[in-house]
Amino acid sequence: MGTNIITQNTANDIAKFSLIQNRILEIRGKKVMLDYDLSYFYEVETRVLNQSVKRNIRRFSADFMFQLTKEEWENLISQNVISSWGGKRKLPYAFTQSGIAMLSGLLNSDTAIDTNILIMRAFVMMSEYVLNYAELDHKLNSFMLETNIQFSEIYQVLTEFAENRNEQEKPRNMIGFKRNNENK
């Protein structure tokens, strides 16, 4: 994961890449970006983006794009992910990685193409992160299980040793100088 996924290291691309990563949300168990964030990065109006989608709706199945419910939208606002300032007439659309890839065929400006490349790289980087995290989590769980078993075995041996020692102990004779008037 140490490789630099951005090939053109311009300050603008790096800043945009970071902003894109921060706008990828998880909704309904899917990583998505909202229509107005995409329109901001593509430098088109949200209504223009949505009109392009509606004109080509056959390209956007439910696993590519969906509209947020009122509850989902309110939940995002309440989590301060989205500012409640302003207001929207329509609930936003959420685009999955596949939906964003499909958008690339609709928006052909140089900005849209360059932005789409950055967005795809952000999704790939997040997927790699999730895979690396899952692998690390598995290794950690295995280590904890092995360690707990080893400590359990050590504890059991020490407990048995202590019990055997208590059973085997007999009174000892005192060592040292005895006075004549002392009875054994």
C-alpha positions as CSV (number, residue, x, y, z in Angstrom):
1,M,0.0,0.0,0.0
2,G,3.0,2.2,0.0
3,T,2.9,2.8,-3.7
4,N,1.8,6.2,-5.0
5,I,-1.4,5.7,-6.9
6,I,-1.5,9.2,-8.3
7,T,0.8,9.3,-11.4
8,Q,0.7,13.0,-12.0
9,N,1.8,14.5,-8.7
10,T,0.6,18.0,-9.2
11,A,-0.5,19.8,-6.1
12,N,-4.0,20.2,-7.6
13,D,-4.4,16.5,-8.3
14,I,-3.2,15.5,-4.8
15,A,-5.6,18.0,-3.1
16,K,-8.5,16.9,-5.3
17,F,-7.7,13.2,-4.6
18,S,-7.8,13.9,-0.9
19,L,-11.1,15.7,-1.2
20,I,-12.5,12.8,-3.3
21,Q,-11.5,10.3,-0.7
22,N,-13.3,12.3,2.0
23,R,-16.5,12.4,0.0
24,I,-16.8,8.6,-0.5
25,L,-19.5,7.5,1.9
26,E,-20.9,4.2,3.0
27,I,-24.7,4.0,2.5
28,R,-26.7,0.7,2.4
29,G,-23.4,-1.1,2.8
30,K,-22.0,0.3,-0.4
31,K,-19.2,2.9,-1.0
32,V,-20.9,5.7,-2.9
33,M,-20.5,9.4,-3.9
34,L,-23.4,11.8,-4.0
35,D,-24.5,13.5,-7.1
36,Y,-23.7,17.0,-5.9
37,D,-20.2,16.0,-4.9
38,L,-19.6,14.4,-8.3
39,S,-21.0,17.5,-10.0
40,Y,-18.6,19.7,-8.0
41,F,-15.6,17.6,-9.0
42,Y,-16.7,17.3,-12.6
43,E,-17.3,21.1,-12.6
44,V,-20.9,20.8,-13.9
45,E,-24.2,21.7,-12.3
46,T,-25.9,18.9,-10.3
47,R,-29.0,19.2,-12.5
48,V,-26.9,18.8,-15.7
49,L,-25.3,15.7,-14.3
50,N,-28.7,14.3,-13.3
51,Q,-30.3,15.2,-16.6
52,S,-27.5,13.3,-18.4
53,V,-28.2,10.3,-16.2
54,K,-31.9,10.4,-16.8
55,R,-31.4,10.6,-20.6
56,N,-29.3,7.4,-20.3
57,I,-31.1,5.7,-17.4
58,R,-30.8,2.2,-18.9
59,R,-27.0,2.5,-18.1
60,F,-27.8,3.0,-14.3
61,S,-29.3,-0.1,-12.7
62,A,-30.0,-0.2,-9.0
63,D,-26.5,-1.4,-8.1
64,F,-25.0,1.5,-10.0
65,M,-27.2,4.3,-8.6
66,F,-30.0,4.9,-6.1
67,Q,-31.8,7.8,-4.6
68,L,-31.4,8.4,-0.9
69,T,-34.5,8.0,1.3
70,K,-35.5,10.9,3.5
71,E,-34.3,9.0,6.6
72,E,-30.9,8.4,5.0
73,W,-30.5,12.0,4.0
74,E,-31.5,13.2,7.5
75,N,-29.0,10.7,9.0
76,L,-26.2,12.1,6.9
77,I,-27.1,15.7,7.9
78,S,-27.3,14.7,11.6
79,Q,-23.8,13.1,11.4
80,N,-22.5,16.4,10.1
81,V,-21.2,14.7,7.0
82,I,-23.3,17.2,5.1
83,S,-24.2,20.7,6.0
84,S,-27.8,21.4,6.8
85,W,-27.4,25.0,5.5
86,G,-29.2,25.7,2.3
87,G,-31.6,22.9,1.5
88,K,-32.5,20.6,-1.3
89,R,-35.7,20.2,-3.2
90,K,-34.9,16.7,-4.2
91,L,-33.2,13.9,-2.4
92,P,-29.7,13.3,-3.8
93,Y,-28.6,10.3,-5.9
94,A,-25.8,8.0,-4.7
95,F,-23.5,6.5,-7.3
96,T,-21.5,3.3,-6.7
97,Q,-18.1,2.8,-8.2
98,S,-19.7,1.1,-11.2
99,G,-22.2,4.0,-11.6
100,I,-19.3,6.5,-11.5
101,A,-17.5,4.5,-14.2
102,M,-20.7,4.6,-16.3
103,L,-20.8,8.4,-15.8
104,S,-17.4,8.6,-17.5
105,G,-19.1,7.6,-20.8
106,L,-21.6,10.5,-20.5
107,L,-19.3,13.4,-19.4
108,N,-16.5,13.9,-22.0
109,S,-14.9,17.1,-20.9
110,D,-11.2,16.9,-20.0
111,T,-12.0,17.9,-16.4
112,A,-14.6,15.1,-16.2
113,I,-12.1,12.5,-17.6
114,D,-9.2,13.5,-15.3
115,T,-11.6,13.7,-12.3
116,N,-13.0,10.2,-13.2
117,I,-9.5,8.8,-13.2
118,L,-8.9,10.2,-9.7
119,I,-12.2,9.0,-8.4
120,M,-11.5,5.4,-9.7
121,R,-8.1,5.5,-8.1
122,A,-9.6,6.7,-4.8
123,F,-12.1,3.7,-4.8
124,V,-9.3,1.3,-5.7
125,M,-7.2,2.7,-2.8
126,M,-10.0,2.3,-0.4
127,S,-10.6,-1.3,-1.5
128,E,-7.0,-2.1,-1.0
129,Y,-7.1,-0.5,2.4
130,V,-10.2,-2.7,3.3
131,L,-8.4,-5.8,2.1
132,N,-5.2,-5.0,4.0
133,Y,-7.3,-4.2,7.1
134,A,-9.2,-7.5,6.8
135,E,-5.9,-9.5,6.4
136,L,-4.3,-7.7,9.4
137,D,-7.5,-8.3,11.5
138,H,-7.3,-12.0,10.6
139,K,-3.7,-12.2,11.6
140,L,-4.3,-10.4,14.8
141,N,-7.2,-12.6,15.7
142,S,-5.1,-15.7,15.0
143,F,-2.3,-14.3,17.1
144,M,-4.7,-13.6,20.0
145,L,-6.2,-17.1,19.8
146,E,-2.7,-18.7,19.8
147,T,-1.5,-16.5,22.6
148,N,-4.7,-17.2,24.7
149,I,-4.3,-20.9,24.2
150,Q,-0.6,-20.8,25.3
151,F,-1.4,-18.6,28.4
152,S,-4.2,-21.0,29.2
153,E,-1.9,-24.0,29.1
154,I,0.7,-22.2,31.2
155,Y,-1.9,-21.1,33.7
156,Q,-3.2,-24.7,33.9
157,V,0.3,-26.1,34.5
158,L,1.1,-23.5,37.2
159,T,-2.2,-24.2,38.9
160,E,-1.6,-28.0,39.0
161,F,2.0,-27.4,40.3
162,A,0.7,-25.2,43.1
163,E,-2.0,-27.7,44.1
164,N,0.6,-30.6,44.1
165,R,3.0,-28.6,46.1
166,N,0.4,-27.8,48.8
167,E,-0.5,-31.5,49.0
168,Q,3.2,-32.6,49.2
169,E,4.3,-30.2,51.9
170,K,4.9,-31.7,55.3
171,P,5.9,-30.0,58.5
172,R,9.7,-29.4,58.6
173,N,12.0,-29.8,61.5
174,M,13.4,-26.5,62.8
175,I,17.1,-26.0,62.1
176,G,19.5,-24.2,64.4
177,F,20.7,-24.1,68.0
178,K,18.4,-25.5,70.6
179,R,18.5,-24.6,74.3
180,N,18.6,-27.3,76.9
181,N,15.3,-26.3,78.4
182,E,13.4,-26.5,75.1
183,N,11.5,-29.5,74.3
184,K,12.0,-30.8,70.9
